[in-house]
Amino acid sequence: MPNRVQGEGIQSAALGLRGDHYVETHKQASATVEFDVTSLGTLQLWENLMGPVSTTGAGPYTHDFPLADTYAATNRSLTLQQNVALRTGTDKCKEITGAKATSATISCGVGELVTCSMEFTGSAYSTAQSLAGPSYVSGLPYHFGQATIQMGTFNSATTVTGEVRTVSVNINRPYDT
């Protein structure tokens, strides 16, 4: 999402804008990443969205994700790459650097996997990079049968009982971009 402006410049007898005064003032990028929530390999995504995570409880997958200042607390950004196959048989790398999560929607219903859609904003976009080696998530996907829904104040929430058939949580973390 480049921001380009064109200056007029000073030239005698010029009747229009000069093409060589067409400049890019800043760069920005955005991306949407959709994935199944797994038991391993996604902690960096959650920390990028929520801030530092703390492990609580006796279970191996029990974490608290309190909303924290993601800039001051971690000041970490991500590099996101996508491999795009071209008709010529070659691949092209699309890369966003300086990516920070701005929102996420986590949802699940009866008989479904827990899915997430995250929106990112980044500081730069490039197609000149080469692809990094893939690292595949080794965890198993979470599903509705494993879910416990709690509502209330942090550290004093109560478990929701009754017929919960679907749940969707939206988290917005806008940045002044």
Disulfide bonds with the S-S distance in Angstrom:
none
